[in-house]
């Protein structure tokens, strides 16, 4: 099973921006109902693309600096980074099909 790391201000650069793999970042918070709904979808996508895609989570309550830097206005927000740049973004609870279609163009 693919492990999903919790990212902090200290680890964002190395884990996301310097990753050799495309990275799906799940911006969420514990009190957010739609975040809990999308968490299962994110887990499934992490397992489906294990080895091709890195999946990480950012708790916006604990890491407001990262959320602010990336213009997070509502959660859940899912961002796809590749080679240190944001390539795509999905806001709100999305289906597995929608998320898979968003990440597949960035997989090798």
MOPAC internal coordinates of N, CA, C and O (Angstrom, degrees):
PM7 1SCF
backbone

  N    0.0000 0     0.00 0     0.00 0    0    0    0
  C    1.4614 1     0.00 0     0.00 0    1    0    0
  C    1.5248 1   109.98 1     0.00 0    2    1    0
  O    1.2310 1   121.05 1   -41.65 1    3    2    1
  N    1.3004 1   115.59 1   138.35 1    3    2    1
  C    1.4583 1   121.08 1  -179.60 1    5    3    2
  C    1.5297 1   109.58 1   -72.90 1    6    5    3
  O    1.2310 1   120.82 1   -49.47 1    7    6    5
  N    1.3122 1   116.03 1   130.53 1    7    6    5
  C    1.4614 1   120.40 1   177.08 1    9    7    6
  C    1.5239 1   108.84 1   -84.16 1   10    9    7
  O    1.2310 1   120.66 1   -42.90 1   11   10    9
  N    1.3157 1   116.33 1   137.10 1   11   10    9
  C    1.4599 1   121.44 1   178.15 1   13   11   10
  C    1.5236 1   107.47 1  -107.67 1   14   13   11
  O    1.2310 1   121.02 1   -65.75 1   15   14   13
  N    1.3223 1   115.66 1   114.25 1   15   14   13
  C    1.4621 1   120.78 1  -175.90 1   17   15   14
  C    1.5232 1   111.00 1   -81.89 1   18   17   15
  O    1.2310 1   121.16 1   -34.71 1   19   18   17
  N    1.3317 1   115.40 1   145.29 1   19   18   17
  C    1.4618 1   121.07 1   170.10 1   21   19   18
  C    1.5190 1   107.19 1   -88.40 1   22   21   19
  O    1.2310 1   120.85 1   -54.09 1   23   22   21
  N    1.3191 1   115.98 1   125.91 1   23   22   21
  C    1.4594 1   121.78 1  -174.03 1   25   23   22
  C    1.5248 1   110.19 1  -100.52 1   26   25   23
  O    1.2310 1   121.24 1   -38.60 1   27   26   25
  N    1.3191 1   115.23 1   141.40 1   27   26   25
  C    1.4604 1   121.81 1   176.08 1   29   27   26
  C    1.5257 1   109.00 1  -119.27 1   30   29   27
  O    1.2310 1   121.47 1    -5.84 1   31   30   29
  N    1.3143 1   114.79 1   174.16 1   31   30   29
  C    1.4670 1   120.75 1   176.57 1   33   31   30
  C    1.5348 1   109.96 1   -54.74 1   34   33   31
  O    1.2310 1   120.58 1   142.92 1   35   34   33
  N    1.3243 1   116.50 1   -37.08 1   35   34   33
  C    1.4653 1   121.44 1  -177.40 1   37   35   34
  C    1.5232 1   113.33 1   -72.71 1   38   37   35
  O    1.2310 1   119.90 1   152.38 1   39   38   37
  N    1.3419 1   117.80 1   -27.62 1   39   38   37
  C    1.4603 1   120.22 1  -174.85 1   41   39   38
  C    1.5237 1   114.23 1  -106.28 1   42   41   39
  O    1.2310 1   119.60 1   171.97 1   43   42   41
  N    1.3278 1   118.37 1    -8.03 1   43   42   41
  C    1.4690 1   121.41 1  -175.71 1   45   43   42
  C    1.5310 1   112.06 1   -58.43 1   46   45   43
  O    1.2310 1   120.54 1   132.79 1   47   46   45
  N    1.3160 1   116.57 1   -47.21 1   47   46   45
  C    1.4726 1   120.77 1  -178.23 1   49   47   46
  C    1.5309 1   110.97 1   -56.91 1   50   49   47
  O    1.2310 1   120.17 1   126.73 1   51   50   49
  N    1.3196 1   117.28 1   -53.27 1   51   50   49
  C    1.4594 1   121.29 1  -175.63 1   53   51   50
  C    1.5337 1   111.78 1   -70.23 1   54   53   51
  O    1.2310 1   120.35 1   135.58 1   55   54   53
  N    1.3266 1   116.94 1   -44.42 1   55   54   53
  C    1.4624 1   120.89 1  -173.47 1   57   55   54
  C    1.5312 1   113.26 1   -76.98 1   58   57   55
  O    1.2310 1   120.34 1   147.58 1   59   58   57
  N    1.3301 1   116.95 1   -32.42 1   59   58   57
  C    1.4655 1   120.13 1  -174.74 1   61   59   58
  C    1.5293 1   111.44 1  -108.04 1   62   61   59
  O    1.2310 1   120.73 1   120.24 1   63   62   61
  N    1.3188 1   116.21 1   -59.76 1   63   62   61
  C    1.4647 1   119.78 1  -172.41 1   65   63   62
  C    1.5211 1   113.50 1   -71.14 1   66   65   63
  O    1.2310 1   120.04 1   152.20 1   67   66   65
  N    1.3389 1   117.53 1   -27.80 1   67   66   65
  C    1.4637 1   120.09 1  -178.51 1   69   67   66
  C    1.5282 1   112.92 1  -105.40 1   70   69   67
  O    1.2310 1   120.30 1  -168.33 1   71   70   69
  N    1.3216 1   117.04 1    11.67 1   71   70   69
  C    1.4643 1   120.92 1  -178.51 1   73   71   70
  C    1.5258 1   110.99 1   -69.25 1   74   73   71
  O    1.2310 1   121.02 1   -37.65 1   75   74   73
  N    1.3364 1   115.65 1   142.35 1   75   74   73
  C    1.4659 1   120.94 1   174.86 1   77   75   74
  C    1.5312 1   111.00 1   -75.93 1   78   77   75
  O    1.2310 1   120.76 1   155.30 1   79   78   77
  N    1.3317 1   116.15 1   -24.70 1   79   78   77
  C    1.4632 1   121.29 1   179.69 1   81   79   78
  C    1.5246 1   110.02 1   -97.59 1   82   81   79
  O    1.2310 1   119.85 1   -22.83 1   83   82   81
  N    1.3389 1   117.90 1   157.17 1   83   82   81
  C    1.4684 1   118.88 1   168.44 1   85   83   82
  C    1.5353 1   108.25 1   -60.24 1   86   85   83
  O    1.2310 1   120.24 1   -31.49 1   87   86   85
  N    1.3225 1   117.15 1   148.51 1   87   86   85
  C    1.4632 1   121.50 1  -176.57 1   89   87   86
  C    1.5288 1   109.96 1  -124.65 1   90   89   87
  O    1.2310 1   121.35 1   -51.09 1   91   90   89
  N    1.3426 1   115.02 1   128.91 1   91   90   89
  C    1.4539 1   121.65 1   172.00 1   93   91   90
  C    1.5208 1   107.02 1   -98.25 1   94   93   91
  O    1.2310 1   120.47 1   -59.49 1   95   94   93
  N    1.3300 1   116.71 1   120.51 1   95   94   93
  C    1.4676 1   121.69 1   179.82 1   97   95   94
  C    1.5238 1   108.52 1  -108.34 1   98   97   95
  O    1.2310 1   121.06 1   -56.99 1   99   98   97
  N    1.3272 1   115.58 1   123.01 1   99   98   97
  C    1.4639 1   122.96 1   178.27 1  101   99   98
  C    1.5236 1   107.88 1  -100.69 1  102  101   99
  O    1.2310 1   120.64 1   -72.42 1  103  102  101
  N    1.3444 1   116.38 1   107.58 1  103  102  101
  C    1.4646 1   121.46 1   175.27 1  105  103  102
  C    1.5226 1   106.99 1   -88.71 1  106  105  103
  O    1.2310 1   120.27 1   -58.50 1  107  106  105
  N    1.3485 1   117.08 1   121.50 1  107  106  105
  C    1.4536 1   121.85 1  -172.15 1  109  107  106
  C    1.5229 1   110.72 1  -148.31 1  110  109  107
  O    1.2310 1   120.81 1    -4.19 1  111  110  109
  N    1.3339 1   116.05 1   175.81 1  111  110  109
  C    1.4665 1   122.68 1   172.24 1  113  111  110
  C    1.5272 1   108.02 1  -149.17 1  114  113  111
  O    1.2310 1   120.37 1   -29.96 1  115  114  113
  N    1.3388 1   116.90 1   150.04 1  115  114  113
  C    1.4740 1   120.43 1  -175.24 1  117  115  114
  C    1.5326 1   114.15 1   -61.74 1  118  117  115
  O    1.2310 1   119.81 1   151.24 1  119  118  117
  N    1.3177 1   117.97 1   -28.76 1  119  118  117
  C    1.4680 1   121.09 1  -176.31 1  121  119  118
  C    1.5319 1   112.68 1   -84.99 1  122  121  119
  O    1.2310 1   119.84 1   175.81 1  123  122  121
  N    1.3174 1   117.90 1    -4.19 1  123  122  121
  C    1.4618 1   123.06 1  -172.17 1  125  123  122
  C    1.5302 1   110.92 1   -89.82 1  126  125  123
  O    1.2310 1   120.51 1   -68.23 1  127  126  125
  N    1.3400 1   116.64 1   111.77 1  127  126  125
  C    1.4621 1   121.63 1   179.83 1  129  127  126
  C    1.5207 1   113.80 1   -58.76 1  130  129  127
  O    1.2310 1   119.43 1   128.01 1  131  130  129
  N    1.3472 1   118.69 1   -51.99 1  131  130  129
  C    1.4687 1   119.78 1   178.38 1  133  131  130
  C    1.5378 1   112.74 1   -59.58 1  134  133  131
  O    1.2310 1   120.34 1   151.16 1  135  134  133
  N    1.3335 1   116.96 1   -28.84 1  135  134  133
  C    1.4727 1   120.02 1   177.31 1  137  135  134
  C    1.5253 1   110.06 1   -64.11 1  138  137  135
  O    1.2310 1   120.73 1   140.10 1  139  138  137
  N    1.3259 1   116.20 1   -39.90 1  139  138  137
  C    1.4630 1   119.86 1   178.63 1  141  139  138
  C    1.5287 1   110.54 1   -66.34 1  142  141  139
  O    1.2310 1   120.52 1   142.92 1  143  142  141
  N    1.3357 1   116.61 1   -37.08 1  143  142  141
  C    1.4638 1   120.54 1   177.90 1  145  143  142
  C    1.5254 1   111.06 1   -63.60 1  146  145  143
  O    1.2310 1   120.46 1   134.65 1  147  146  145
  N    1.3102 1   116.72 1   -45.35 1  147  146  145
  C    1.4712 1   120.74 1  -175.67 1  149  147  146
  C    1.5321 1   111.48 1   -76.63 1  150  149  147
  O    1.2310 1   119.85 1   161.69 1  151  150  149
  N    1.3275 1   117.88 1   -18.31 1  151  150  149
  C    1.4702 1   120.61 1  -178.83 1  153  151  150
  C    1.5273 1   111.27 1   -59.10 1  154  153  151
  O    1.2310 1   120.14 1   139.65 1  155  154  153
  N    1.3251 1   117.34 1   -40.35 1  155  154  153
  C    1.4626 1   120.68 1   178.74 1  157  155  154
  C    1.5219 1   111.80 1   -64.63 1  158  157  155
  O    1.2310 1   120.77 1   140.60 1  159  158  157
  N    1.3205 1   116.14 1   -39.40 1  159  158  157
  C    1.4689 1   121.80 1   177.84 1  161  159  158
  C    1.5217 1   109.66 1   -64.33 1  162  161  159
  O    1.2310 1   120.57 1   136.17 1  163  162  161
  N    1.3326 1   116.51 1   -43.83 1  163  162  161
  C    1.4676 1   121.42 1   179.38 1  165  163  162
  C    1.5303 1   109.65 1   -61.80 1  166  165  163
  O    1.2310 1   120.38 1   137.62 1  167  166  165
  N    1.3400 1   116.88 1   -42.38 1  167  166  165
  C    1.4690 1   120.71 1   178.14 1  169  167  166
  C    1.5293 1   111.30 1   -60.69 1  170  169  167
  O    1.2310 1   120.51 1   136.27 1  171  170  169
  N    1.3383 1   116.63 1   -43.73 1  171  170  169
  C    1.4691 1   120.69 1  -179.75 1  173  171  170
  C    1.5287 1   111.06 1   -63.44 1  174  173  171
  O    1.2310 1   120.49 1   137.28 1  175  174  173
  N    1.3157 1   116.66 1   -42.72 1  175  174  173
  C    1.4699 1   120.84 1   179.50 1  177  175  174
  C    1.5256 1   110.23 1   -65.99 1  178  177  175
  O    1.2310 1   120.33 1   141.71 1  179  178  177
  N    1.3279 1   116.98 1   -38.29 1  179  178  177
  C    1.4692 1   120.69 1   177.90 1  181  179  178
  C    1.5305 1   110.05 1   -60.66 1  182  181  179
  O    1.2310 1   120.30 1   138.38 1  183  182  181
  N    1.3232 1   117.04 1   -41.62 1  183  182  181
  C    1.4690 1   120.84 1   179.17 1  185  183  182
  C    1.5227 1   111.27 1   -70.52 1  186  185  183
  O    1.2310 1   120.56 1   137.12 1  187  186  185
  N    1.3311 1   116.53 1   -42.88 1  187  186  185
  C    1.4609 1   120.91 1  -177.30 1  189  187  186
  C    1.5287 1   111.97 1   -61.98 1  190  189  187
  O    1.2310 1   120.38 1   141.41 1  191  190  189
  N    1.3187 1   116.89 1   -38.59 1  191  190  189
  C    1.4668 1   121.09 1  -175.37 1  193  191  190
  C    1.5237 1   112.44 1  -109.44 1  194  193  191
  O    1.2310 1   120.68 1  -156.05 1  195  194  193
  N    1.3398 1   116.31 1    23.95 1  195  194  193
  C    1.4646 1   120.92 1   179.02 1  197  195  194
  C    1.5291 1   109.38 1   -54.58 1  198  197  195
  O    1.2310 1   120.79 1   -50.76 1  199  198  197
  N    1.3297 1   116.09 1   129.24 1  199  198  197
  C    1.4551 1   121.19 1  -178.97 1  201  199  198
  C    1.5224 1   113.41 1    93.85 1  202  201  199
  O    1.2310 1   120.53 1   160.61 1  203  202  201
  N    1.3461 1   116.59 1   -19.39 1  203  202  201
  C    1.4680 1   121.01 1   178.62 1  205  203  202
  C    1.5202 1   111.97 1  -109.53 1  206  205  203
  O    1.2310 1   120.91 1   158.21 1  207  206  205
  N    1.3340 1   115.86 1   -21.79 1  207  206  205
  C    1.4617 1   122.08 1  -173.39 1  209  207  206
  C    1.5219 1   108.66 1  -141.27 1  210  209  207
  O    1.2310 1   120.76 1   -46.77 1  211  210  209
  N    1.3128 1   116.15 1   133.23 1  211  210  209
  C    1.4637 1   120.35 1   173.20 1  213  211  210
  C    1.5268 1   107.06 1   -95.17 1  214  213  211
  O    1.2310 1   120.77 1   -43.90 1  215  214  213
  N    1.3299 1   116.13 1   136.10 1  215  214  213
  C    1.4671 1   121.16 1  -179.85 1  217  215  214
  C    1.5172 1   108.35 1  -122.13 1  218  217  215
  O    1.2310 1   121.00 1   -52.03 1  219  218  217
  N    1.3313 1   115.69 1   127.97 1  219  218  217
  C    1.4626 1   121.48 1  -179.89 1  221  219  218
  C    1.5262 1   109.56 1  -134.36 1  222  221  219
  O    1.2310 1   121.30 1   -18.07 1  223  222  221
  N    1.3394 1   115.11 1   161.93 1  223  222  221
  C    1.4659 1   121.01 1   179.05 1  225  223  222
  C    1.5262 1   109.83 1  -122.66 1  226  225  223
  O    1.2310 1   121.22 1   -35.01 1  227  226  225
  N    1.3263 1   115.28 1   144.99 1  227  226  225
  C    1.4591 1   121.28 1   174.02 1  229  227  226
  C    1.5293 1   107.57 1  -125.16 1  230  229  227
  O    1.2310 1   120.79 1   -64.53 1  231  230  229
  N    1.3467 1   116.09 1   115.47 1  231  230  229
  C    1.4603 1   121.35 1   175.49 1  233  231  230
  C    1.5283 1   106.93 1   -78.25 1  234  233  231
  O    1.2310 1   120.44 1   -69.64 1  235  234  233
  N    1.3327 1   116.76 1   110.36 1  235  234  233
  C    1.4659 1   120.56 1  -173.81 1  237  235  234
  C    1.5234 1   112.69 1   -68.34 1  238  237  235
  O    1.2310 1   120.03 1   158.22 1  239  238  237
  N    1.3484 1   117.54 1   -21.78 1  239  238  237
  C    1.4661 1   119.67 1   175.43 1  241  239  238
  C    1.5264 1   110.73 1   -70.80 1  242  241  239
  O    1.2310 1   120.91 1   140.81 1  243  242  241
  N    1.3401 1   115.86 1   -39.19 1  243  242  241
  C    1.4627 1   120.72 1  -177.61 1  245  243  242
  C    1.5235 1   113.09 1   -86.82 1  246  245  243
  O    1.2310 1   120.25 1   158.18 1  247  246  245
  N    1.3336 1   117.13 1   -21.82 1  247  246  245
  C    1.4693 1   121.97 1  -176.33 1  249  247  246
  C    1.5343 1   110.82 1  -128.24 1  250  249  247
  O    1.2310 1   119.99 1  -119.81 1  251  250  249
  N    1.3408 1   117.62 1    60.19 1  251  250  249
  C    1.4716 1   118.94 1  -176.69 1  253  251  250
  C    1.5282 1   113.35 1   -63.57 1  254  253  251
  O    1.2310 1   120.38 1   153.85 1  255  254  253
  N    1.3322 1   116.88 1   -26.15 1  255  254  253
  C    1.4676 1   119.89 1   179.83 1  257  255  254
  C    1.5140 1   112.28 1   -64.25 1  258  257  255
  O    1.2310 1   120.35 1   137.06 1  259  258  257
  N    1.3363 1   116.93 1   -42.94 1  259  258  257
  C    1.4665 1   120.80 1   178.85 1  261  259  258
  C    1.5295 1   109.26 1   -65.36 1  262  261  259
  O    1.2310 1   120.63 1   135.07 1  263  262  261
  N    1.3235 1   116.39 1   -44.93 1  263  262  261
  C    1.4701 1   120.67 1  -179.76 1  265  263  262
  C    1.5276 1   110.35 1   -59.82 1  266  265  263
  O    1.2310 1   120.58 1   136.60 1  267  266  265
  N    1.3108 1   116.51 1   -43.40 1  267  266  265
  C    1.4564 1   121.26 1  -179.47 1  269  267  266
  C    1.5256 1   111.42 1   -65.54 1  270  269  267
  O    1.2310 1   120.58 1   135.57 1  271  270  269
  N    1.3248 1   116.50 1   -44.43 1  271  270  269
  C    1.4605 1   121.56 1   179.63 1  273  271  270
  C    1.5225 1   111.79 1   -57.53 1  274  273  271
  O    1.2310 1   120.76 1   144.74 1  275  274  273
  N    1.3216 1   116.15 1   -35.26 1  275  274  273
  C    1.4615 1   120.17 1  -175.97 1  277  275  274
  C    1.5224 1   113.40 1  -101.36 1  278  277  275
  O    1.2310 1   120.67 1  -166.54 1  279  278  277
  N    1.3439 1   116.32 1    13.46 1  279  278  277
  C    1.4589 1   121.29 1   172.05 1  281  279  278
  C    1.5191 1   114.55 1    65.79 1  282  281  279
  O    1.2310 1   120.53 1  -145.94 1  283  282  281
  N    1.3342 1   116.59 1    34.06 1  283  282  281
  C    1.4624 1   119.91 1   179.93 1  285  283  282
  C    1.5324 1   108.60 1   -73.45 1  286  285  283
  O    1.2310 1   120.94 1   -63.12 1  287  286  285
  N    1.3369 1   115.80 1   116.88 1  287  286  285
  C    1.4559 1   121.27 1  -179.58 1  289  287  286
  C    1.5198 1   111.47 1  -107.55 1  290  289  287
  O    1.2310 1   120.48 1   152.40 1  291  290  289
  N    1.3292 1   116.70 1   -27.60 1  291  290  289
  C    1.4584 1   120.15 1   176.70 1  293  291  290
  C    1.5228 1   108.36 1  -143.81 1  294  293  291
  O    1.2310 1   121.69 1   -25.82 1  295  294  293
  N    1.3194 1   114.37 1   154.18 1  295  294  293
  C    1.4581 1   119.21 1  -179.90 1  297  295  294
  C    1.5269 1   108.46 1  -126.46 1  298  297  295
  O    1.2310 1   119.43 1   -26.35 1  299  298  297
  N    1.3108 1   118.69 1   153.65 1  299  298  297
  C    1.4624 1   125.66 1     0.64 1  301  299  298
  C    1.5294 1   112.10 1   -73.43 1  302  301  299
  O    1.2310 1   121.36 1   -36.18 1  303  302  301
  N    1.3188 1   115.00 1   143.82 1  303  302  301
  C    1.4550 1   121.87 1   170.04 1  305  303  302
  C    1.5199 1   106.74 1  -124.16 1  306  305  303
  O    1.2310 1   120.85 1   -49.49 1  307  306  305
  N    1.3170 1   115.98 1   130.51 1  307  306  305
  C    1.4633 1   122.18 1   177.89 1  309  307  306
  C    1.5203 1   107.56 1  -112.58 1  310  309  307
  O    1.2310 1   120.70 1   -54.61 1  311  310  309
  N    1.3277 1   116.28 1   125.39 1  311  310  309
  C    1.4650 1   121.09 1   178.84 1  313  311  310
  C    1.5185 1   109.74 1  -119.74 1  314  313  311
  O    1.2310 1   121.28 1   -36.18 1  315  314  313
  N    1.3086 1   115.16 1   143.82 1  315  314  313
  C    1.4589 1   121.21 1   176.48 1  317  315  314
  C    1.5252 1   107.90 1  -110.99 1  318  317  315
  O    1.2310 1   121.03 1   -57.51 1  319  318  317
  N    1.3306 1   115.64 1   122.49 1  319  318  317
  C    1.4584 1   121.91 1   178.51 1  321  319  318
  C    1.5216 1   109.25 1  -111.44 1  322  321  319
  O    1.2310 1   120.91 1   -36.54 1  323  322  321
  N    1.3277 1   115.86 1   143.46 1  323  322  321
  C    1.4545 1   120.71 1   174.96 1  325  323  322
  C    1.5187 1   107.37 1  -145.46 1  326  325  323
  O    1.2310 1   120.90 1   -48.55 1  327  326  325
  N    1.3123 1   115.89 1   131.45 1  327  326  325
  C    1.4754 1   121.34 1  -178.66 1  329  327  326
  C    1.5275 1   111.75 1    52.41 1  330  329  327
  O    1.2310 1   120.74 1  -140.91 1  331  330  329
  N    1.3313 1   116.18 1    39.09 1  331  330  329
  C    1.4548 1   121.03 1   175.24 1  333  331  330
  C    1.5115 1   115.50 1    80.12 1  334  333  331
  O    1.2310 1   119.71 1  -176.00 1  335  334  333
  N    1.3397 1   118.15 1     4.00 1  335  334  333
  C    1.4644 1   120.48 1  -178.85 1  337  335  334
  C    1.5163 1   111.17 1  -121.80 1  338  337  335
  O    1.2310 1   121.03 1   -34.73 1  339  338  337
  N    1.3388 1   115.64 1   145.27 1  339  338  337
  C    1.4646 1   120.24 1   176.07 1  341  339  338
  C    1.5223 1   108.00 1   -73.03 1  342  341  339
  O    1.2310 1   120.93 1   -55.63 1  343  342  341
  N    1.3313 1   115.82 1   124.37 1  343  342  341
  C    1.4572 1   121.16 1  -177.53 1  345  343  342
  C    1.5346 1   112.52 1  -102.40 1  346  345  343
  O    1.2310 1   120.79 1   147.79 1  347  346  345
  N    1.3375 1   116.10 1   -32.21 1  347  346  345
  C    1.4617 1   119.86 1  -176.29 1  349  347  346
  C    1.5232 1   108.75 1  -157.57 1  350  349  347
  O    1.2310 1   121.21 1   -16.26 1  351  350  349
  N    1.3322 1   115.29 1   163.74 1  351  350  349
  C    1.4648 1   120.75 1  -178.87 1  353  351  350
  C    1.5188 1   109.16 1  -151.05 1  354  353  351
  O    1.2310 1   121.02 1   -42.42 1  355  354  353
  N    1.3250 1   115.65 1   137.58 1  355  354  353
  C    1.4645 1   122.57 1   175.02 1  357  355  354
  C    1.5230 1   107.16 1  -125.30 1  358  357  355
  O    1.2310 1   120.44 1   -44.79 1  359  358  357
  N    1.3346 1   116.76 1   135.21 1  359  358  357
  C    1.4608 1   120.80 1   179.92 1  361  359  358
  C    1.5194 1   108.56 1  -118.32 1  362  361  359
  O    1.2310 1   121.38 1   -45.71 1  363  362  361
  N    1.3355 1   114.97 1   134.29 1  363  362  361
  C    1.4555 1   120.42 1   178.48 1  365  363  362
  C    1.5189 1   111.07 1    98.42 1  366  365  363
  O    1.2310 1   121.23 1    -5.91 1  367  366  365
  N    1.3173 1   115.26 1   174.09 1  367  366  365
  C    1.4626 1   120.90 1   179.34 1  369  367  366
  C    1.5269 1   107.91 1   -74.73 1  370  369  367
  O    1.2310 1   120.73 1   -59.93 1  371  370  369
  N    1.3129 1   116.21 1   120.07 1  371  370  369
  C    1.4632 1   121.46 1  -178.23 1  373  371  370
  C    1.5209 1   109.72 1  -116.30 1  374  373  371
  O    1.2310 1   121.09 1   -20.51 1  375  374  373
  N    1.3179 1   115.53 1   159.49 1  375  374  373
  C    1.4618 1   120.72 1   178.63 1  377  375  374
  C    1.5239 1   110.02 1   -78.38 1  378  377  375
  O    1.2310 1   121.34 1   -16.14 1  379  378  377
  N    1.3295 1   115.05 1   163.86 1  379  378  377
  C    1.4638 1   119.87 1   177.07 1  381  379  378
  C    1.5249 1   110.06 1   -61.34 1  382  381  379
  O    1.2310 1   120.39 1   139.76 1  383  382  381
  N    1.3414 1   116.86 1   -40.24 1  383  382  381
  C    1.4616 1   121.12 1   179.55 1  385  383  382
  C    1.5278 1   110.97 1   -60.11 1  386  385  383
  O    1.2310 1   120.53 1   134.46 1  387  386  385
  N    1.3253 1   116.58 1   -45.54 1  387  386  385
  C    1.4643 1   121.13 1   179.76 1  389  387  386
  C    1.5217 1   110.90 1   -62.70 1  390  389  387
  O    1.2310 1   120.61 1   135.74 1  391  390  389
  N    1.3264 1   116.43 1   -44.26 1  391  390  389
  C    1.4574 1   120.20 1  -179.08 1  393  391  390
  C    1.5271 1   110.90 1   -67.00 1  394  393  391
  O    1.2310 1   120.33 1   137.92 1  395  394  393
  N    1.3234 1   116.98 1   -42.08 1  395  394  393
  C    1.4669 1   120.50 1   178.90 1  397  395  394
  C    1.5230 1   110.66 1   -61.46 1  398  397  395
  O    1.2310 1   120.11 1   137.71 1  399  398  397
  N    1.3343 1   117.39 1   -42.29 1  399  398  397
  C    1.4713 1   120.73 1   178.61 1  401  399  398
  C    1.5236 1   111.27 1   -63.12 1  402  401  399
  O    1.2310 1   120.53 1   147.92 1  403  402  401
  N    1.3347 1   116.60 1   -32.08 1  403  402  401
  C    1.4631 1   120.50 1  -179.74 1  405  403  402
  C    1.5298 1   111.66 1   -72.99 1  406  405  403
  O    1.2310 1   120.10 1   142.36 1  407  406  405
  N    1.3457 1   117.41 1   -37.64 1  407  406  405
  C    1.4745 1   119.08 1  -175.39 1  409  407  406
  C    1.5269 1   112.90 1   -86.84 1  410  409  407
  O    1.2310 1   119.84 1   151.85 1  411  410  409
  N    1.3301 1   117.91 1   -28.15 1  411  410  409
  C    1.4618 1   119.96 1  -172.48 1  413  411  410
  C    1.5311 1   114.98 1   -57.48 1  414  413  411
  O    1.2310 1   118.40 1   142.91 1  415  414  413
  N    1.3362 1   120.66 1   -37.09 1  415  414  413
  C    1.4765 1   118.04 1   179.52 1  417  415  414
  C    1.5371 1   113.91 1   -62.25 1  418  417  415
  O    1.2310 1   120.21 1   161.71 1  419  418  417
  N    1.3222 1   117.21 1   -18.29 1  419  418  417
  C    1.4778 1   120.55 1  -176.01 1  421  419  418
  C    1.5239 1   112.81 1   -98.21 1  422  421  419
  O    1.2310 1   120.16 1   176.66 1  423  422  421
  N    1.3182 1   117.30 1    -3.34 1  423  422  421
  C    1.4619 1   121.09 1  -178.61 1  425  423  422
  C    1.5184 1   109.99 1   -85.48 1  426  425  423
  O    1.2310 1   120.86 1   -34.12 1  427  426  425
  N    1.3248 1   115.95 1   145.88 1  427  426  425
  C    1.4694 1   118.59 1   179.75 1  429  427  426
  C    1.5142 1   110.23 1   -93.64 1  430  429  427
  O    1.2310 1   120.10 1   180.00 1  431  430  429

